Amino acid sequence: MIYKVSTQGYKTGSLDEDASSLVVNSDDLTMEGVNKPITAVSLVDGSKTKMQPGVKHYKVKGPVIEFPTK
């Protein structure tokens, strides 16, 4: 599977907001401007972080694969 690398993630208005999954090369994530729950899976250790819209700060072991939570 090929993943798209994103710097804007699922923020409203970003080119990637409707992607099925994204790679984010960071260990410091924000959900500000995101209107749906997202799950981030660490590419370092496989840990999962369920992130909620509007939360300012999530520390993860990045990079991560992100996908909308159903």
C-alpha positions in Angstrom: 0.0 0.0 0.0 1.2 3.5 -0.8 0.6 6.3 1.7 0.5 10.0 0.9 2.8 12.2 3.1 0.9 15.3 4.4 1.9 18.4 6.2 -1.7 19.7 6.7 -3.4 16.4 7.6 -7.2 16.4 7.8 -7.6 20.1 8.6 -10.8 21.6 7.1 -9.9 23.1 3.7 -6.6 21.2 3.3 -6.0 19.2 0.1 -5.8 16.1 2.2 -9.0 16.4 4.3 -10.8 13.6 2.5 -7.9 11.2 2.2 -8.5 7.6 3.5 -5.0 7.6 5.2 -2.0 9.9 5.5 1.6 9.7 6.7 2.5 12.6 9.0 6.2 12.9 9.8 5.9 14.4 13.2 5.7 13.4 16.9 3.7 16.6 17.8 0.2 16.6 16.4 -2.8 19.0 16.7 -6.4 18.5 15.9 -7.2 22.2 15.8 -9.2 22.8 12.6 -10.0 19.1 12.2 -13.7 18.3 12.3 -13.6 14.5 12.7 -11.9 12.0 15.0 -8.6 10.6 13.7 -6.6 7.6 14.7 -2.8 7.9 14.5 -0.6 4.7 14.4 3.1 5.1 15.2 5.5 3.8 12.6 8.0 3.5 15.4 6.3 1.2 17.8 2.7 0.6 16.5 1.0 2.4 19.3 -2.4 3.9 18.5 -3.7 7.3 19.6 -7.3 8.2 19.1 -7.5 12.0 18.6 -10.6 14.2 19.0 -11.5 17.4 17.0 -10.3 20.6 18.6 -7.7 19.2 20.9 -4.5 21.3 20.7 -1.7 18.9 21.4 -1.0 15.2 21.1 2.5 13.8 21.6 3.1 10.6 19.7 6.0 8.5 18.6 6.2 9.8 15.0 6.1 9.5 12.2 2.5 8.2 12.1 -0.1 6.9 9.7 -3.4 8.7 10.3 -6.9 7.7 9.2 -10.4 8.9 10.1 -12.0 7.0 12.9 -15.3 5.5 12.1 
